[in-house]
Amino acid sequence: MKSMKGKRVLITGPTSGVGKEIAMELAALDAELILACRDLKKGKVAAVEITKRTGSTKLVVMKMDASSQKSIREFAREFRRRYRRLDVLVNNAAGNRGTLPKVDSVDGIELTFATNVLGYFLLTQELLGLLKKSAPARIVNVASTYASDLDLDDLEFDRRPFESFKAYAQSKACNRLFTWALARRLKGSGLTANAMTPGLITETGLYRNAAPELITRLTQYSGGRTSALGADTAVWLASSPEVEGVSGMFYEEREEHACEFRNKKDEEKLWSICEGLVNTK
């Protein structure tokens, strides 16, 4: 992959799993990294590990809770104050409540949707101007193969019984819809947006609250796929000349895949819902 020297990359959720591996690989390519972390202590530990493994010292840890709109806006405001350029945004931070019950975010929105969908949406909106000024620039949205149960009329499980893995699967379907809607809006701007799946990886923090028997089944199904393998396509999308100017695609293992959720009407409906929930109109 091409050297990222001179490129500034912002990664959310970089303290464990796929996010940390994405950061590790981009640091090895000499990118300047901004690590957006809910827990600053964990972020600093991750930064030390990345430096030890790659030799890179071009890492800055900043606080951001992807489930809190106030936190995202404060982070973006500080980011814009510090920096005049952003070459790549990797939206990766996500949560899965496992066997835990439904709970709302600080903004009164179901926590999985607030973190995994609105977190991507709002941070992107807050930094879009800076990204466009930095064009050619890229947005990489980490989605998932595990995407289903999409109900745009009940995104917060007010009508349906809440099941955490269904909420997670729905949020990952929404990540794809958001990417397609965003790519249309970016056409001709020099800014691209693509989605990818790292594949099924059980070693990430996403499954920390899952039942042990589920972890066993998932591990057997995944064949022990590692975070490093899962991160590869995101790093490729962030750095490779092969995808320069390519936008609105869905990738797995560096190959484009069809997405069953492509539907312009649904994509625009989700966009409008997100706008309403973060009041960006």
C-alpha positions as CSV (number, residue, x, y, z in Angstrom):
1,M,0.0,0.0,0.0
2,K,1.1,3.6,-0.6
3,S,2.9,5.6,2.0
4,M,0.6,7.9,3.9
5,K,3.3,10.4,4.8
6,G,1.9,13.9,5.1
7,K,-1.7,12.6,5.4
8,R,-3.8,13.2,8.5
9,V,-6.3,10.5,9.4
10,L,-9.0,10.6,12.1
11,I,-10.1,7.2,13.5
12,T,-13.0,6.7,15.9
13,G,-13.0,3.7,18.3
14,P,-9.2,3.0,18.0
15,T,-8.6,1.4,21.4
16,S,-9.4,-2.2,20.6
17,G,-10.2,-4.7,17.9
18,V,-10.5,-3.6,14.3
19,G,-10.2,0.1,15.1
20,K,-6.8,-0.4,16.8
21,E,-5.5,-2.5,13.9
22,I,-6.6,0.1,11.4
23,A,-4.7,2.7,13.4
24,M,-1.7,0.4,13.7
25,E,-1.5,-0.3,9.9
26,L,-1.9,3.4,9.0
27,A,0.7,4.4,11.5
28,A,3.0,1.9,9.8
29,L,2.3,3.7,6.5
30,D,3.5,6.9,8.2
31,A,0.1,8.6,8.5
32,E,-0.4,11.3,11.2
33,L,-3.2,9.8,13.4
34,I,-5.9,11.4,15.5
35,L,-7.3,8.8,17.8
36,A,-10.9,9.8,18.9
37,C,-11.5,7.9,22.1
38,R,-14.3,7.8,24.7
39,D,-11.8,6.7,27.3
40,L,-8.6,8.9,27.2
41,K,-6.7,6.5,29.4
42,K,-7.3,3.6,27.0
43,G,-6.5,5.9,24.1
44,K,-3.1,6.7,25.5
45,V,-2.4,3.0,26.2
46,A,-3.3,2.3,22.6
47,A,-1.1,5.1,21.3
48,V,1.9,3.8,23.3
49,E,1.3,0.3,21.9
50,I,1.1,1.7,18.3
51,T,4.3,3.6,18.8
52,K,6.1,0.5,20.1
53,R,4.9,-1.7,17.2
54,T,5.4,0.8,14.4
55,G,7.9,3.4,15.6
56,S,5.5,6.2,14.8
57,T,5.2,9.1,17.2
58,K,2.7,11.0,15.0
59,L,-0.3,10.2,17.2
60,V,-2.7,12.5,19.0
61,V,-5.4,11.2,21.4
62,M,-8.5,13.3,21.7
63,K,-11.7,12.6,23.8
64,M,-15.0,11.8,22.0
65,D,-18.0,9.8,23.1
66,A,-19.7,8.6,19.9
67,S,-23.0,8.2,21.7
68,S,-23.2,11.8,22.8
69,Q,-24.0,14.6,20.4
70,K,-22.5,17.2,22.8
71,S,-19.3,15.3,23.0
72,I,-19.1,14.9,19.2
73,R,-19.7,18.6,18.6
74,E,-17.2,19.6,21.2
75,F,-14.6,17.2,19.7
76,A,-15.3,18.5,16.2
77,R,-15.0,22.1,17.4
78,E,-11.7,21.5,19.0
79,F,-10.5,19.5,15.9
80,R,-11.3,22.4,13.6
81,R,-9.5,24.8,15.9
82,R,-6.4,22.7,15.9
83,Y,-6.2,21.5,12.3
84,R,-6.7,23.0,8.9
85,R,-6.7,19.7,7.0
86,L,-8.2,16.2,7.2
87,D,-7.4,13.7,4.6
88,V,-9.2,10.6,5.8
89,L,-12.0,10.0,8.3
90,V,-12.5,6.4,9.4
91,N,-15.9,6.0,11.2
92,N,-15.4,2.9,13.3
93,A,-16.6,3.4,16.8
94,A,-19.5,1.0,17.6
95,G,-21.2,-0.7,20.4
96,N,-23.2,-3.9,20.9
97,R,-25.1,-4.5,24.2
98,G,-24.9,-8.2,24.0
99,T,-27.3,-9.7,26.5
100,L,-27.9,-6.3,28.2
101,P,-31.3,-4.6,28.1
102,K,-32.3,-1.6,26.1
103,V,-30.9,1.7,27.3
104,D,-31.0,5.3,26.0
105,S,-28.1,7.6,25.3
106,V,-27.6,10.9,27.1
107,D,-29.7,12.4,24.3
108,G,-32.6,10.0,24.9
109,I,-32.0,7.9,21.8
110,E,-31.6,4.1,21.9
111,L,-27.9,3.6,22.6
112,T,-26.9,1.3,19.8
113,F,-28.5,3.5,17.1
114,A,-27.1,6.7,18.8
115,T,-23.6,5.3,18.8
116,N,-23.4,3.3,15.6
117,V,-25.5,5.4,13.3
118,L,-25.9,8.9,14.6
119,G,-22.2,8.9,15.7
120,Y,-21.1,8.3,12.1
121,F,-23.7,10.8,10.8
122,L,-23.0,13.7,13.1
123,L,-19.2,13.5,13.2
124,T,-19.2,13.4,9.4
125,Q,-21.5,16.4,9.1
126,E,-19.4,18.3,11.6
127,L,-16.1,17.7,9.7
128,L,-17.5,17.7,6.1
129,G,-16.4,21.3,5.4
130,L,-12.8,20.5,6.5
131,L,-12.8,17.3,4.5
132,K,-14.0,19.1,1.3
133,K,-11.3,21.8,1.8
134,S,-8.7,19.0,2.0
135,A,-9.9,17.2,-1.2
136,P,-9.0,14.8,-2.5
137,A,-10.1,13.2,0.8
138,R,-11.8,10.0,1.8
139,I,-14.4,8.7,4.3
140,V,-14.3,5.1,5.2
141,N,-17.3,3.7,7.1
142,V,-16.8,0.4,8.9
143,A,-20.0,-1.5,8.5
144,S,-20.5,-5.3,8.9
145,T,-21.6,-8.5,7.1
146,Y,-23.9,-8.9,10.1
147,A,-26.6,-6.5,8.8
148,S,-30.3,-7.2,9.0
149,D,-33.6,-6.4,10.8
150,L,-33.9,-3.0,9.2
151,D,-37.1,-1.2,10.1
152,L,-37.0,2.5,9.3
153,D,-40.3,3.0,11.1
154,D,-39.0,1.5,14.4
155,L,-35.2,2.3,14.5
156,E,-35.2,2.6,18.3
157,F,-37.2,-0.6,19.0
158,D,-40.2,1.3,20.5
159,R,-42.7,-1.1,18.8
160,R,-40.6,-4.2,18.5
161,P,-39.2,-6.2,21.5
162,F,-35.6,-5.0,22.0
163,E,-32.9,-7.6,21.1
164,S,-29.4,-6.2,21.3
165,F,-28.0,-8.2,18.4
166,K,-30.9,-7.2,16.2
167,A,-30.3,-3.6,17.2
168,Y,-26.6,-4.0,16.2
169,A,-27.5,-5.7,12.9
170,Q,-29.9,-2.9,12.1
171,S,-27.3,-0.2,12.9
172,K,-24.8,-1.9,10.5
173,A,-27.4,-1.9,7.7
174,C,-27.9,1.8,8.4
175,N,-24.2,2.4,8.1
176,R,-24.5,1.2,4.5
177,L,-27.6,3.3,3.7
178,F,-25.8,6.3,5.2
179,T,-22.8,5.7,3.0
180,W,-24.8,5.5,-0.2
181,A,-26.8,8.7,0.6
182,L,-23.6,10.5,1.6
183,A,-21.7,9.4,-1.6
184,R,-24.5,11.0,-3.7
185,R,-24.2,14.3,-1.9
186,L,-20.4,14.3,-2.4
187,K,-20.4,13.7,-6.1
188,G,-18.0,16.1,-7.8
189,S,-16.5,17.4,-4.5
190,G,-13.3,15.4,-4.6
191,L,-14.4,13.7,-1.4
192,T,-15.3,10.0,-1.5
193,A,-17.3,7.7,0.8
194,N,-17.2,3.9,0.9
195,A,-18.3,1.2,3.3
196,M,-16.6,-2.0,4.2
197,T,-17.0,-5.1,6.3
198,P,-14.1,-6.5,8.4
199,G,-15.9,-9.9,8.4
200,L,-17.0,-11.7,11.6
201,I,-14.4,-11.2,14.3
202,T,-15.1,-12.3,17.9
203,E,-12.0,-10.9,19.5
204,T,-13.3,-7.3,19.4
205,G,-14.9,-5.6,22.3
206,L,-18.3,-5.7,20.5
207,Y,-19.1,-9.1,22.0
208,R,-17.9,-8.4,25.6
209,N,-21.5,-8.8,26.9
210,A,-22.5,-11.7,24.8
211,A,-23.3,-15.1,26.2
212,P,-20.3,-17.5,26.2
213,E,-22.1,-20.1,24.1
214,L,-22.8,-17.4,21.4
215,I,-19.1,-16.5,21.4
216,T,-18.2,-20.1,20.9
217,R,-20.6,-20.5,17.9
218,L,-19.4,-17.3,16.3
219,T,-15.7,-18.2,16.7
220,Q,-16.4,-21.5,15.0
221,Y,-18.3,-19.8,12.2
222,S,-15.6,-17.1,11.7
223,G,-12.8,-19.6,11.6
224,G,-10.8,-17.5,14.1
225,R,-10.6,-14.4,11.8
226,T,-8.4,-11.8,13.4
227,S,-8.8,-8.0,13.8
228,A,-5.7,-7.5,11.7
229,L,-7.3,-9.3,8.7
230,G,-10.5,-7.4,9.3
231,A,-8.7,-4.1,9.3
232,D,-7.0,-4.7,5.9
233,T,-9.8,-3.5,3.7
234,A,-10.3,-0.3,5.6
235,V,-6.6,0.5,5.5
236,W,-6.7,-0.2,1.7
237,L,-9.7,2.1,1.2
238,A,-7.9,4.8,3.2
239,S,-4.6,4.6,1.4
240,S,-4.6,2.8,-1.9
241,P,-4.3,4.6,-5.3
242,E,-6.5,1.8,-6.7
243,V,-9.6,3.4,-5.1
244,E,-8.7,7.0,-5.8
245,G,-12.0,8.7,-6.8
246,V,-14.1,5.6,-6.2
247,S,-17.2,6.3,-4.1
248,G,-20.4,4.7,-2.9
249,M,-19.1,1.2,-2.9
250,F,-19.2,-1.7,-0.4
251,Y,-16.1,-3.8,0.1
252,E,-15.0,-7.0,1.7
253,E,-11.5,-8.4,1.4
254,R,-10.7,-5.6,-1.1
255,E,-13.4,-6.7,-3.4
256,E,-16.6,-4.9,-4.2
257,H,-19.8,-6.6,-3.1
258,A,-23.4,-6.0,-3.9
259,C,-25.5,-4.7,-1.0
260,E,-29.0,-5.9,-0.5
261,F,-29.9,-2.6,1.3
262,R,-29.3,-0.3,-1.7
263,N,-32.6,1.6,-2.1
264,K,-32.6,5.3,-2.7
265,K,-35.9,5.8,-1.0
266,D,-34.8,4.1,2.2
267,E,-31.4,5.8,2.1
268,E,-33.0,9.2,1.9
269,K,-35.5,8.3,4.6
270,L,-32.7,7.3,7.0
271,W,-30.9,10.6,6.1
272,S,-33.9,12.6,7.0
273,I,-34.4,10.7,10.3
274,C,-30.8,11.3,11.2
275,E,-31.0,15.0,10.3
276,G,-34.0,15.3,12.6
277,L,-32.4,13.5,15.5
278,V,-29.3,15.6,15.4
279,N,-31.0,18.8,14.3
280,T,-28.6,19.6,11.4
281,K,-31.2,21.0,9.0
